């Protein structure tokens, strides 16, 4: 049995959930999202616009695997359309800085050239200081993908800790050479 799948999803006041066929349309103050759910495997019930429950029609190995995942996808869509998701990246290193230029994020990361990252449509990026980047959006997966792509330009190195890291991320530092 799925421990996560059993829990009902509460719907905030500002969010509307509409079932249309196998699509679940979620509309909130930050935007709209649509999720497909296999109604041959699962029963989906919206109780008075207050909460959603998802239950499998028949319990076997595949439904056990997909039950918790579908519940989490629905929950993330509801949270995203009401509150949104945010990741904060920190640049640490001498001369490392970020700036917004139109629809591009310009990064200076110690290479001989600047890196220009095209910002996707559904994602908002803001640069608070020159070394702090805030990534926000309604889709949790896309916010995480953009954050990981930006981090991949300069991963934190283990000797000095220079690079791009998430706020609060611990970088294991190695000891240098000894004489």
C-alpha positions in Angstrom: 0.0 0.0 0.0 1.1 3.5 -0.7 1.6 5.7 2.4 1.7 8.9 0.3 -1.2 7.9 -2.0 -3.6 7.4 0.9 -3.4 11.1 2.1 -6.0 13.4 0.7 -4.9 16.6 -1.1 -6.4 19.8 0.4 -7.3 22.5 -2.1 -6.7 26.2 -1.1 -9.6 28.7 -1.4 -8.1 30.5 -4.4 -7.5 27.3 -6.5 -10.1 25.6 -8.8 -9.8 22.0 -9.8 -11.8 20.8 -12.8 -12.0 17.2 -14.1 -12.5 16.9 -17.8 -12.1 13.3 -19.1 -8.7 12.1 -18.0 -7.3 15.6 -17.7 -7.2 17.4 -14.3 -7.2 21.2 -14.9 -5.8 23.2 -12.0 -6.3 27.0 -12.0 -4.9 29.3 -9.4 -3.7 32.9 -8.9 -0.3 32.2 -10.4 -1.4 30.2 -13.5 -3.0 27.1 -15.0 -1.7 23.6 -15.2 -3.1 20.4 -16.7 -2.3 16.8 -15.6 -3.3 13.6 -17.3 -4.3 10.7 -15.0 -5.1 7.2 -16.2 -8.8 6.8 -15.1 -8.6 3.1 -16.0 -6.3 2.5 -13.0 -7.4 5.2 -10.6 -10.6 6.7 -9.2 -10.3 10.5 -8.7 -12.8 12.3 -6.5 -13.1 16.1 -5.8 -14.9 16.5 -2.5 -16.9 19.8 -2.5 -13.8 21.7 -3.9 -12.1 21.2 -0.5 -9.9 18.1 -1.2 -9.0 15.5 -3.7 -8.7 11.8 -3.1 -7.0 9.3 -5.5 -7.6 5.6 -5.1 -6.6 2.6 -7.3 -9.4 0.5 -8.8 -7.4 -2.7 -8.4 -4.2 -3.0 -6.3 -1.3 -4.7 -8.1 2.4 -4.0 -8.6 1.9 -1.2 -11.3 -0.8 0.6 -9.4 1.2 0.5 -6.2 4.1 2.2 -8.0 2.0 4.8 -9.7 -0.4 5.7 -6.9 2.0 7.8 -4.8 3.6 9.4 -7.9 0.2 10.6 -9.3 -0.8 11.9 -5.9 2.5 13.9 -5.7 2.1 15.3 -9.2 -1.4 16.5 -8.3 -0.2 18.0 -5.0 2.7 19.8 -6.7 0.4 21.3 -9.4 -1.9 22.6 -6.7 1.0 24.1 -4.6 2.5 25.5 -7.8 -0.6 27.3 -8.9 -1.3 28.8 -5.5 2.1 29.5 -3.9 4.7 28.6 -6.6 8.1 27.1 -6.3 11.4 28.9 -5.7 15.1 27.9 -5.8 17.9 30.3 -4.7 21.4 29.8 -6.2 24.6 31.4 -4.8 27.7 32.1 -6.8 30.9 31.9 -4.8 34.2 32.8 -6.3 36.3 35.8 -7.1 34.8 37.7 -10.1 31.8 35.4 -10.3 28.6 37.4 -11.1 25.3 37.3 -12.7 23.1 39.9 -14.6 19.9 39.9 -16.5 20.0 41.1 -20.1 16.6 41.0 -21.6 15.4 37.4 -21.8 18.9 36.0 -21.0 20.8 35.4 -17.8 24.5 36.6 -18.3 26.9 34.6 -16.1 30.6 35.4 -15.6 32.1 32.3 -14.0 35.9 32.7 -14.5 35.9 31.4 -18.0 37.4 33.4 -20.9 33.9 34.1 -22.1 30.5 35.0 -20.6 27.7 32.4 -20.6 24.3 33.5 -21.8 21.5 31.3 -20.6 18.1 31.7 -22.3 15.3 31.9 -19.8 12.3 29.6 -20.5 8.8 31.1 -20.9 7.2 29.8 -17.7 10.2 30.6 -15.4 11.1 33.9 -13.8 14.7 34.6 -12.8 15.7 37.6 -10.7 19.2 38.6 -9.7 19.1 40.2 -6.2 22.8 40.8 -5.7 25.4 40.0 -8.3 26.0 36.7 -6.6 22.4 35.5 -5.8 20.0 34.2 -8.4 16.3 33.5 -7.6 14.4 31.1 -9.9 10.6 31.0 -9.5 7.8 29.2 -11.4 4.6 27.2 -11.1 6.0 23.9 -12.3 8.3 22.2 -9.8 10.1 20.0 -12.4 10.9 23.0 -14.7 12.2 25.1 -11.8 14.5 22.3 -10.7 15.7 21.6 -14.3 16.6 25.3 -14.8 18.4 25.4 -11.5 20.4 22.2 -12.3 21.3 23.6 -15.8 22.6 26.8 -14.3 24.5 24.9 -11.6 26.1 22.6 -14.3 28.0 25.6 -15.8 30.3 25.7 -12.7 29.9 22.9 -10.1 31.3 23.7 -6.6 34.9 22.4 -6.5 36.0 20.5 -3.4 39.2 22.5 -2.5 38.0 26.1 -2.2 34.2 25.7 -2.7 34.1 28.0 -5.7 31.2 27.5 -8.1 27.4 27.7 -8.2 25.5 26.1 -5.3 21.9 26.1 -3.9 21.3 28.1 -0.8 22.2 26.0 2.2 23.9 23.3 0.1 26.9 21.8 2.0 30.0 21.3 -0.1 32.4 18.7 1.3 35.9 20.3 1.3 39.1 18.3 0.8 42.4 19.1 2.5 45.1 20.4 0.1 48.6 19.0 -0.5 50.9 18.8 2.5 54.7 19.1 2.5 
